[in-house]
Amino acid sequence: MAIWDKVRQGIDKAGKAAQDVFDEGKLRLDAYRAREQADKAAEALGYAIFRAADAGGELEAEARQRLLDALRTRDSEARKLETDLANERAAAGAAAPAAATEGASSTPGTPPATPASDPTTPPA
């Protein structure tokens, strides 16, 4: 029965990894959409100010406040989701080295595995 327990553990790990990837993807998509909405709110505010100035006046205080409130709301939501995503990545990054050391060899004299370098960053 020990082999079945190991198979079950492997399936559970794979399922958790797949769920984590799915959750991060959903959070990433939510953050992208929220940022897109904040950008559209900023664009609407900019166009309203431009059109008012182009007409020789200023944007009415009520309209300006409404557009600013919409922008603040959408921007704070986008920032929250971006922070959540960064925290999720940091937690996943902290969990990855711990998982890598679980299966590491304990043979004396064997150097520890070095993480793969990020191709987007220059070497030190």
C-alpha positions as CSV (number, residue, x, y, z in Angstrom):
1,M,0.0,0.0,0.0
2,A,3.0,2.4,0.4
3,I,3.3,2.8,-3.3
4,W,-0.4,3.9,-3.6
5,D,0.3,6.5,-0.8
6,K,3.2,7.9,-2.8
7,V,1.1,8.0,-6.0
8,R,-1.7,9.8,-4.1
9,Q,0.8,12.3,-2.7
10,G,2.2,12.9,-6.1
11,I,-1.3,13.5,-7.5
12,D,-2.1,15.8,-4.7
13,K,1.1,17.8,-5.2
14,A,0.3,18.1,-9.0
15,G,-3.2,19.2,-8.3
16,K,-2.1,21.8,-5.8
17,A,0.5,23.1,-8.3
18,A,-2.1,23.3,-11.0
19,Q,-4.5,25.1,-8.7
20,D,-1.8,27.6,-7.7
21,V,-1.0,28.3,-11.4
22,F,-4.7,28.8,-12.1
23,D,-5.2,31.1,-9.1
24,E,-2.2,33.2,-10.1
25,G,-3.5,33.5,-13.7
26,K,-6.9,34.6,-12.5
27,L,-5.3,37.2,-10.2
28,R,-3.1,38.4,-13.0
29,L,-6.1,38.8,-15.3
30,D,-8.1,40.6,-12.6
31,A,-5.2,43.0,-12.0
32,Y,-4.8,43.6,-15.7
33,R,-8.5,44.4,-16.1
34,A,-8.5,46.7,-13.1
35,R,-5.5,48.6,-14.4
36,E,-7.2,48.8,-17.8
37,Q,-10.3,50.4,-16.2
38,A,-8.2,52.8,-14.2
39,D,-6.4,53.8,-17.4
40,K,-9.8,54.4,-19.1
41,A,-10.9,56.5,-16.2
42,A,-7.8,58.6,-16.4
43,E,-8.3,58.9,-20.2
44,A,-11.9,60.1,-19.6
45,L,-10.7,62.7,-17.1
46,G,-8.0,63.9,-19.5
47,Y,-10.3,64.2,-22.4
48,A,-12.9,66.1,-20.3
49,I,-10.3,68.6,-19.2
50,F,-9.0,68.9,-22.7
51,R,-12.4,69.5,-24.3
52,A,-13.3,72.1,-21.6
53,A,-10.1,73.9,-22.2
54,D,-10.5,73.7,-25.9
55,A,-13.9,75.2,-25.6
56,G,-12.3,78.1,-23.7
57,G,-13.5,77.2,-20.2
58,E,-12.8,74.9,-17.4
59,L,-14.3,71.5,-16.5
60,E,-17.3,71.9,-14.1
61,A,-16.4,71.1,-10.5
62,E,-19.1,68.4,-10.2
63,A,-18.0,66.6,-13.4
64,R,-14.3,66.9,-12.4
65,Q,-15.0,65.5,-8.9
66,R,-17.1,62.6,-10.4
67,L,-14.3,61.7,-12.8
68,L,-11.6,62.0,-10.1
69,D,-13.6,59.8,-7.7
70,A,-14.0,57.1,-10.5
71,L,-10.3,57.3,-11.2
72,R,-9.4,57.0,-7.5
73,T,-11.7,54.0,-7.0
74,R,-10.4,52.1,-10.0
75,D,-6.8,53.0,-9.3
76,S,-7.0,51.8,-5.7
77,E,-8.6,48.5,-6.8
78,A,-5.8,48.0,-9.4
79,R,-3.1,48.8,-6.9
80,K,-4.7,46.3,-4.4
81,L,-4.8,43.5,-7.0
82,E,-1.2,44.3,-8.1
83,T,-0.1,44.1,-4.5
84,D,-1.9,40.8,-4.0
85,L,-0.2,39.5,-7.1
86,A,3.2,40.6,-5.9
87,N,2.5,39.0,-2.5
88,E,1.4,35.8,-4.2
89,R,4.5,35.7,-6.3
90,A,6.7,36.3,-3.3
91,A,5.0,33.5,-1.4
92,A,5.4,31.2,-4.3
93,G,9.1,32.2,-4.6
94,A,9.7,31.5,-0.9
95,A,7.9,28.1,-1.2
96,A,9.9,27.0,-4.3
97,P,13.4,26.9,-2.6
98,A,11.9,25.0,0.3
99,A,10.4,22.5,-2.0
100,A,13.6,22.2,-3.9
101,T,15.6,21.4,-0.8
102,E,13.2,18.6,0.2
103,G,14.4,16.5,-2.6
104,A,18.1,17.7,-2.5
105,S,20.9,15.2,-2.2
106,S,22.5,15.0,1.2
107,T,25.7,13.5,-0.3
108,P,28.8,15.2,1.4
109,G,30.8,17.3,-1.0
110,T,28.0,17.8,-3.5
111,P,27.5,21.5,-4.2
112,P,24.0,22.9,-3.7
113,A,22.0,23.4,-6.9
114,T,22.1,26.9,-8.2
115,P,18.9,28.6,-9.4
116,A,18.6,29.2,-13.1
117,S,19.4,32.8,-14.1
118,D,16.8,35.1,-15.4
119,P,17.5,35.8,-19.1
120,T,16.1,39.4,-18.8
121,T,18.6,40.4,-16.1
122,P,22.3,41.0,-16.9
123,P,24.8,38.8,-15.1
124,A,26.4,40.2,-12.0
